[in-house]
Amino acid sequence: MQKQKRILIVRPDRIGDVVLSTPIPREIKKTYPDSFVAVFLRKYTKDIYANNPYIDKIILIDDNDDVSSEAFWNKAMEIRSYKFTHSLTLLPTERLNYLLFFAGIPFRVGVGHKFYQFITFTRSVSRNKYIPLRHEADYCMDLARRIGVITENLNTEIFLSEEEKIESKKIREHLLNGKQLIVGINTTSGNSAPNWTAETYKQLIEKLSYVKNLKIVVTDNQVPGNLSNLPSVEYPNISKSLRESIINFAALDLLISASTGPMHICAALKVKTISLFCPLTACSPKLWGPLGNENRIIQPSENYCSNVCPGDPKQCTFEGDGGISTDHILNEINNFIGVTKNGQYLKK
């Protein structure tokens, strides 16, 4: 009788990256239905995997400030207790590499070819300098393919419980308050991608506020000062936990944002998205675009980067000739969810 596969997926990074790992346990379970699958995450991203039917256990990585040898060995023994046969490390670090080694996991695979991987007999997959360029979720799936998973299904998923679905519906009814559609606008990106200034987002909100059957909500957890207390705008995610924010995101019809974690959350919830993207390889929608939902990608004109871009994509605000204006977004909303002759938006 074949030994049960017990697989640990290690994803120690940000919200969007963790969302993009969600296809992996689903595809592992399809290939190995009797397998035991766990994820090894930081505390602040664990809510992404809450209620996921393909996950048998969520294990938390120690906080960054707890790097003592005692914490290391306690965590190694905790992981060892699950008798994992395989680990897939989507973002290797030296500490995590040694942790999995001393946890006694026989088959360990990670990305890259670091010396610490070599001396611990860790298998590896290569991204080949991103040539040809593929989606981040596809590169992550390469680790699952390394243990026999065969799939091209990269759709992300976040699962709500029945109680959470009821709560999201109540939130939606409250936010609508007689209107027809809810458009979320997430104005910040954690400096992870090119993005509009808060002032440009304010201009978009002001233009959308004239549409009578449209409810605007700003979905940031912390809202820039000049965007707070705008008339007829709701701020449902201020100081909310990630799971509470996820329930709120599920109530939306559409999210407008840069390439950021909330975009990936909405994609995984099958909420429509319109996203601002830079065409440079490191920021490309081909690498980081939303997966699993209906979406539209807005990019600057072909020559914008060579003529206007400041050189650092994290400093780019899409301003200037050939950039992305609020009118670009308004036109895309028009094409995406429809508009009547009297200027009211309607779902297509």
Buried (B, 14 or more C-beta within 10 A) or exposed (E): EEEEBBBBBBBBBBBBBBBBBBBBBBBBBEBBEEBBBBBBBBEBBBBBBBBBEBBBEBBBBBEEEEEEEEEBEEBBEEBBEBEBBBBBBBBBBEBBBBBBBBBEBEBBBBBEEBEBBEEBEBEBBEEEEBEEEBBBBBBBBBBBBBBEBEBEEBBBBBBBEEEBEEBBEEBBEEBBEEBBBBBBBBBBBEEBBBBBBBEBBBBBBBEBBEBEBBBBBBBBBEBBEEBEEBEEBBBBBBEBEBBBBBBBBBBBBBBBBBBBBBBBBBBBBBBBBBBBBBBEEEBBBBBBBBBBBBBBBBBBEEEBBEEBBEEEBBEBBBBEEBBBBBEBBBEBBEEBBEBEEEEBBEEE
